[in-house]
Amino acid sequence: MDEARAVLERLRRIELLEREGATAPHLLAEVRALLVEAEAWVRAEPGGTARAEEALDDCRRALDRAPVGARA
């Protein structure tokens, strides 16, 4: 479950960066890395899961639409 640990650690890192006021491009780079790690996790799961793959597809689409440099 190294893949799961990597995803959880990346999520903690993103939360910390948000609290510290990281720039949008920096956060976006972390989210992209999270997506790569989540894909590895899905591939490592026996048989994978349809819900996980659908969630990853949703993340990919959201990243494609994300305005870089904009902060909420």
N, C-alpha and C positions, 0 to 999 in steps of 0.2 A: 504493500500500500504506500510505497514511496510517492507515487503519483498523487494520491489523495493528500498526503502531507504537503507536497509542493503547492497544490492548489490552495489549501488552507493557509499556508504561510504567505502566499502571494496576496490573498484577500486581506490578511492582517497588515501587510505592507501597504496596500492601497489605502486602507482605512487610516493608517498612521500618516501617510502622505497627504491625505485629504485634510486631516486635522492640522497639519503643519502648513497648509496653504500652498501645496505644490501647484505648479503651473499645469494648465490643461494638456499641453503636449507631453509633459512628463507623466501625468496620470494616464493618458491615452496609451503611451508606450507600455505602461504596467498592465493595462487592461489587455492589450494585444498579447503580452507575454502570458497573462492568465489564460487567455483563449488557447494558446499553444499547449500549456500545461493541462488544461481541461481536456483537450483533444487526446493527449497522451493517456490521461486517466481513463477516458472512455474506451480507448483501444486496449488498455490493460485489463479491463473488466471482462470476465468470462462472458462471451456472447454480446457484450455491450448492452445498451438499453435504448429503446426507441425514444423515450422521454429525454434522456441525456443528449442524444444526437439532435433532437429537435431544439433543445435549449441552446446547444452550440450554434445551430443554424440561426436562431434568433439573435444570438450575440454577434455573429458575423454580420448580419443585416444591420444591426444597430450601429456597429462600428463603421460600416459603409456610410451611414447617414450622419454620424457624429460630427458636429462642427468643431474643427480643431481651433483652439484658442478661445473658445467661449466657455465661460464659467457660470454655473447657476448660482 
